[in-house]
Amino acid sequence: GTIFAYGQTGSGKSFTMQGVADPSSQKGIIARAFEHIFESVQCAENAKFLLRASYLEIYNEDIRDLLGADTKQKLE
């Protein structure tokens, strides 16, 4: 799946995506999606899974990988 969080600076995109750990009612989409995926994988029997995630930021026509070793490095 793909989620695009688009909007004006300060409109709550990061909070919606990341949220906060405590209270759990304020977890973001990322934490909730990972929880759901890993619970589903754990319940599956006789199956192997390969999970891959990326977290990109596009800002002023620059793309950065927020899960990469250097989050300041721009991608082509």
Secondary structure as the mmCIF struct_conf table of DSSP 4:
data_model
#
loop_
_struct_conf.conf_type_id
_struct_conf.id
_struct_conf.beg_label_comp_id
_struct_conf.beg_label_asym_id
_struct_conf.beg_label_seq_id
_struct_conf.end_label_comp_id
_struct_conf.end_label_asym_id
_struct_conf.end_label_seq_id
TURN_TY1_P TURN_TY1_P1 THR A 9 GLY A 10
BEND BEND1 SER A 11 GLY A 12
HELX_RH_AL_P HELX_RH_AL_P1 LYS A 13 GLN A 18
STRN STRN1 GLY A 19 GLY A 19
BEND BEND2 ALA A 21 PRO A 23
HELX_RH_3T_P HELX_RH_3T_P1 SER A 24 GLN A 26
STRN STRN2 LYS A 27 LYS A 27
HELX_RH_AL_P HELX_RH_AL_P2 ILE A 29 CYS A 43
BEND BEND3 ASN A 46 ASN A 46
STRN STRN3 LEU A 56 TYR A 59
TURN_TY1_P TURN_TY1_P2 ASN A 60 GLU A 61
STRN STRN4 ASP A 62 ASP A 65
TURN_TY1_P TURN_TY1_P3 LEU A 66 LEU A 67
BEND BEND4 GLY A 68 ALA A 69
TURN_TY1_P TURN_TY1_P4 THR A 71 LYS A 72
BEND BEND5 GLN A 73 GLN A 73
STRN STRN5 LYS A 74 LEU A 75
#
